[in-house]
Every structure is written in C-alpha cells, then in structure tokens.
Amino acid sequence: MATPTTSNPALDLDLDQPDNPNHEFAQFGAGCFWGVELAFQRLPGVVKTEVGYSQGHVPDPTYKLVCAETTNHVEVVRVQFDPEVCPYSNLLSLFWSRHDPTTLNRQGGDVGTQYRSGIYYYKDQAELAQKSKEAKQLESKDNKVVTEILPAKRFYRAEEYHQQYLEKGGRRGVQQSAEKGCNDPIRCYG
C-alpha cells in the first residue's frame, strides 16, 4: 500500500494500482452504484468493477454510515479498464448516459449526498473529464450540470453483497447479464 499523504486516510488520494500495469482506474458517482456498475461491466475493455465509497472524511465507512449522510462519502464505481480497448472517453460517455447530472444529491427516488454526481479522476484524466462536463452543459442548456470533478480519494470497497449485485440477482434473485456489449435494460431494485 502507498504512503498516506494526510493524517486522515479517508482524505488521501487513491494510490491503489490496477492489477495489470497496462490498465488504468476511473471512479464515478452516478446515483445508486448497483446499476452503474452493471453498465460498466458490459462495456468492452472494462476488465474489473468494484463498488464502494469515496470522497468522504471518515476512514473505513460502512453502507449504514454512508446512508446516514454523516461521512460525506459518495457511492462510486471504481472501473479498471484497458485504455487500448476502451479509451477513457468511452467511460465518460457511459457515465453521462446513466444518470441525470442536473439533479443535486439525487437520482430518481434515491436522495442523499451519497448519490451525487461525480467524476473522480486519476493521473491525466482531469482535462478530459472537464471537457466532457462542458459538452454536457451545452447539451443541457438551462439546466445546470452539478457534477463535481475532483481527484479520486481513497477507495473503500463496499460490503461484499453490494459487489456485482444486479448480476448476482439482487434481492429478487433475477440475474441480469454483465456480458460485454449486452443492451438489455438495467433494472435497479434492492
């Protein structure tokens, strides 16, 4: 593990490394992480997804703490991808298509700061993220895009039952395909 940069590990940058040195990480907050994760799982060039919590101020948060809105964490998907197969711009396109970036701290019926829209960047991703936000703002006309763009802070992997939740069937036991290129509708339910 990398050397911490602050006295509070939750405020440190995410210094984890991808499993393969030719791969990169990206981190997105776009509402409930279950449906967002499944969408990224289906994208060719994405080699791994994990859901978790980031951008907060409390080390080792739990789902219960995050939902209580006392930690300032966001529900995020950390994507490991092969940029030779899937450029970062493809991830950004999917991110914008999966949620309404003009609603503050809410996506559909999910309300709270943990559901805010955010792009949390690594290395040289900031400029592309900012340009994509500007393009989305032009497209959104009078509705202000409230997506935050910040360096990726420490990633805390969510509890195991949240990982690949919809692919595993969710609460209703109805599995949804994570096959690359799948276009089936994503049904989010807890």
N, C-alpha and C positions, 0 to 999 in steps of 0.2 A: 504494500500500500504506500502511496505517496506521502510525503511530509506535509502535515497540516500547515495552512497559511494563516489561520487565526486561532484564538483560544477557544472558539466555539466551532466544533467540527461541522455543524449544520450550515455555517456561513462560508465554509471553504469551497473552492471551485471543485467540480467533479474531475478528479485526476485519475479515475479508473482508465484502464486501457482495453480496447477491443481484444477479443480472443485471437484475432489474426492481425498482424501489423499492417496489412494492406486494407483493412476495413476502418471505418470511422463510426463515431457515435453521433446521434442527433437526439434532441429531447424536446417533446412537445406537450403542452397542456391544451386540451380542447374539449373540456367537459368530462363526463364520466370516462374513465380510462378503458373500460371494457370494449366498447365499440370502436374506439380509436385504435386500440391495439389490434383488433381483428382486421381492420382496414389496412394497417401497415403490414401485418403478417402476409397479406395477399399480394403485396407489391413485389414484383420480381426484383431481385437484388438486395432485398432485406433478408439478412441471414439470422437475425435474432431480435426478439422484442421482449421487454420486461416492463411491467407497470410498477409504479412506485410514487414516491413523494419527493419533492424538491422545492427549493426557493424559500423554505421556512427558516425559523430561528431556533427550533427545538431539535436536539440530536435524537436519533432513533425514534421517530414518530410512529404511531400506530394508526390504523384506519379510524378507530374511535376518536383519538385525539385530533386528527386532521378534520374529521366531520364536525367536531365541536368548535371548529374555527378559532382555536387558541394557539395554533402553531404557525399560521400563515403559509403552510405548505400548499402546493398545487398537486392535484392528481396528474401525473405525467406518464407518458410512454417514452422509454429510452429505446431507441432503434439502433441496432448495429447493422450497417449496410456496406455493400461493396460499391464504391463510387465508380468503378469501371463498368458496372452493370446498371446501377441506379444512381444517377447524379443527385446531389443534394436538392436541386431544383425540382426533381420529381417528388421528393418528400414534402417540399413546401407546397406543391400543387395539391397533393393529397390532404395535407393539413388544412388548407383553406377550404377545401370541398367538404370537409367532415363536420363543420360547425359554423355557427353564426358569430363572427368576430366583432360584431357591433353590440353585443349584449354584455354588460359588465357583470362578472361574477355569476353567470347563469348560462345554462344550455338547456333549452326546453324546460322541463319540470324540475331539473336539478339546479338548486340555488345555493350559493355559498362561495366564499373566496377560493375554495379548493377547486372550483370548476372554471376559474378564469382562463382566458385565452392567453397563451404564451409560447414564444419560441425561445428556447434556452440554448444558446449556441456554444460550440466548441471551436477552437482554433480560428480558422479563417471563414467561418460561416456567417458572421455578423452582417457583412455588407449585402450578401445575397438575401438574407432574412429581411433586412431593412428595405431593400428594393422591392421585394415581393409584397411587403406591407403597403408600400406606397402605391403599387399597382392595384392592390385590393381596395385601397381607399378611393382611388379614381373610379373603380367599378362600383363601389358602394355609394357614390355620390354624396347625399346629405347625411347619411348615417356614419357617424364616426367609428372607425376601426379602433377598438380598445385593446388590441393585442399588445402585450408587453414583450419586448425583445431585450433579453438580459443574458449575461454569461451563465452557463449551466453550473449551478451549485451542486454540492454533494447529493448524489442519488441514493435514496433509501428504498431498497426493494420492498414492495408491498408484501403482505402476507401471502403465503403460497396459494391459498384458494382464489386469489384475485388473478393469478398468472394464467394467461390463455383461457380466461373464464368462459367466454362465449364459445370458443372452440370445444371446450370440455362439456358444454351443455348448460351452464348457468344453473339457476335454481329450478328451472322446469325440466332440465335433463334433455333439452333439444339441442344437439350439437350443430354448430354452424361451421361451414367449411373455411379452412385457412389456406386452401390450395392456391398456389400462385396464379394470379390472373382471374380468380373467381369473381364474378359480378353479382352473385346472389345478394339480395337485400340483407343488410345487417339489422337484426332485431335485438335491441337492447332491453333487457329485463333483468331484474335482480333476483 
